Amino acid sequence: MLKIEALRLTFGQRDVLKGVDLTVNKGEVVVLIGASGSGKTSLLRCINLLNMPSHGRITIDGEAIYEADTKARDGNDVPAKTVNRIRSRTGMVFQQFNLFPHMTALENVMEGPITVKKADKEATRKEALDLLAQMGLQEHVGKYPRQLSGGQQQRVAIARACAMHPQVMLFDEPTSALDPELVGEVMKAMVDLARSGMTMVIVTHELGFAFEVADRVIFLDEGTIAEDGPPNEILLRPTHPRLKSFVGRFHETADLLRPFLESS
């Protein structure tokens, strides 16, 4: 579903990504972990061209959405229409919720399909109501973002991304801006989405969540993939010295999601 080849990203003289190769299969949940500044978010943003790579190739479902010549340093100019089409295939959920403050939860979810895809308004409304219900927000569809908790806003953001029928869902530390007591409700929504078969790439520091949900965990270190494997190997039997240090706190957080999984 997603293939990244020899991806490099340069800001000025700084190499943020140094030739990343990554393949994500359909329905797979891949979690990216690593210290701050390791390139996790930059990699995610390259997939939907919020960051323009300096070199490499990105393919989604067999279509090359980005290619740069091996000698290019600043990437190729991609027409805005092409970028919008690419982004419609990749749903993105950010750290901050980025909801439209003047729109209700329902209107936020409906906006993308109607404006970008010119979808039928009534059909879009029905689907948006269904998505919000799946997120446990059926009683809040008419509320504005300021009337919702952080966890509720993030679930609206997930529903909004799903409304575009993306082929790959990208999550950039979706719980980092939440109060601790709200983290679980957002993670449960993501678990349900993963169980539905959605292809997902998730940047998170919640190692307990990664252990329970991921098919693969990838450890990025200074712009390269240092470890790649199933969570029971990467998180329980790490071999890379920096990964060993990074997962040292795992056992303190491994039970974080368990009550939500057992109740679902």
URLINHU-V14791 format. One record per residue. N is the residue number from 1. RES is the residue in one letter. NEAR is the number of other C-alpha atoms within 10 Angstrom. Layout:
N:RES:NEAR
N:RES:NEAR
//
This chain:
1:M:16
2:L:21
3:K:18
4:I:21
5:E:16
6:A:15
7:L:23
8:R:25
9:L:26
10:T:18
11:F:13
12:G:9
13:Q:6
14:R:8
15:D:15
16:V:21
17:L:27
18:K:18
19:G:18
20:V:18
21:D:16
22:L:15
23:T:13
24:V:18
25:N:13
26:K:15
27:G:17
28:E:19
29:V:24
30:V:26
31:V:27
32:L:26
33:I:27
34:G:23
35:A:15
36:S:12
37:G:13
38:S:19
39:G:24
40:K:29
41:T:21
42:S:20
43:L:25
44:L:20
45:R:17
46:C:20
47:I:26
48:N:24
49:L:19
50:L:13
51:N:17
52:M:21
53:P:29
54:S:25
55:H:26
56:G:21
57:R:22
58:I:26
59:T:17
60:I:19
61:D:14
62:G:10
63:E:12
64:A:13
65:I:19
66:Y:23
67:E:18
68:A:20
69:D:13
70:T:12
71:K:9
72:A:12
73:R:16
74:D:16
75:G:21
76:N:15
77:D:8
78:V:13
79:P:8
80:A:9
81:K:9
82:T:11
83:V:15
84:N:13
85:R:14
86:I:19
87:R:19
88:S:21
89:R:18
90:T:22
91:G:24
92:M:25
93:V:23
94:F:19
95:Q:16
96:Q:17
97:F:19
98:N:12
99:L:19
100:F:14
101:P:11
102:H:11
103:M:16
104:T:20
105:A:31
106:L:25
107:E:18
108:N:22
109:V:30
110:M:26
111:E:22
112:G:18
113:P:21
114:I:17
115:T:10
116:V:12
117:K:12
118:K:11
119:A:15
120:D:10
121:K:14
122:E:11
123:A:11
124:T:20
125:R:19
126:K:12
127:E:16
128:A:26
129:L:19
130:D:16
131:L:22
132:L:24
133:A:15
134:Q:15
135:M:22
136:G:15
137:L:20
138:Q:15
139:E:9
140:H:18
141:V:18
142:G:14
143:K:14
144:Y:19
145:P:23
146:R:12
147:Q:13
148:L:14
149:S:13
150:G:20
151:G:23
152:Q:21
153:Q:22
154:Q:30
155:R:27
156:V:29
157:A:25
158:I:28
159:A:29
160:R:27
161:A:23
162:C:22
163:A:21
164:M:21
165:H:15
166:P:18
167:Q:20
168:V:28
169:M:22
170:L:26
171:F:23
172:D:21
173:E:20
174:P:27
175:T:24
176:S:15
177:A:16
178:L:17
179:D:11
180:P:10
181:E:8
182:L:16
183:V:20
184:G:20
185:E:19
186:V:20
187:M:22
188:K:20
189:A:19
190:M:22
191:V:20
192:D:16
193:L:18
194:A:18
195:R:14
196:S:10
197:G:12
198:M:20
199:T:23
200:M:26
201:V:23
202:I:25
203:V:24
204:T:21
205:H:21
206:E:20
207:L:26
208:G:20
209:F:22
210:A:26
211:F:24
212:E:17
213:V:22
214:A:24
215:D:16
216:R:21
217:V:26
218:I:23
219:F:24
220:L:25
221:D:21
222:E:17
223:G:22
224:T:19
225:I:21
226:A:15
227:E:17
228:D:17
229:G:16
230:P:15
231:P:23
232:N:16
233:E:15
234:I:21
235:L:24
236:L:15
237:R:12
238:P:20
239:T:13
240:H:14
241:P:8
242:R:15
243:L:21
244:K:15
245:S:10
246:F:18
247:V:19
248:G:12
249:R:12
250:F:17
251:H:13
252:E:11
253:T:13
254:A:16
255:D:15
256:L:18
257:L:23
258:R:14
259:P:11
260:F:15
261:L:15
262:E:7
263:S:7
264:S:8
//
